[in-house]
Amino acid sequence: AATEEMSIEEVDLINLAPRKPDWDLKRDVAKKLEKLERRTQRAIAELIRERLQASNEDLALAVNAAAVDSRNDDDDDED
């Protein structure tokens, strides 16, 4: 019986504890924030992919240009 009384008192204290004034706003906005966070992460990932793709293309152009230059240098050395 003492255990039941103690648990009832604990529950009452929890229910009586004051909540922060904006607790309901946080609850209402939580789903929207989760959705926004997912969209933000997706957008960041897309931007990173685009930058990596652009840098890979730039790298490929640089490698090709270096290869052409080295061929031209080799051709000049043969003369």
Secondary structure, DSSP 8 states (H G I E B T S, - for coil): -HHHHHHHHHHHHHHHS---TTHHHHHHHHHHHHHHHHHHHHHHHHHHHHHHHHHHHHHHHHHHHHHHHHHHHHHHHH-
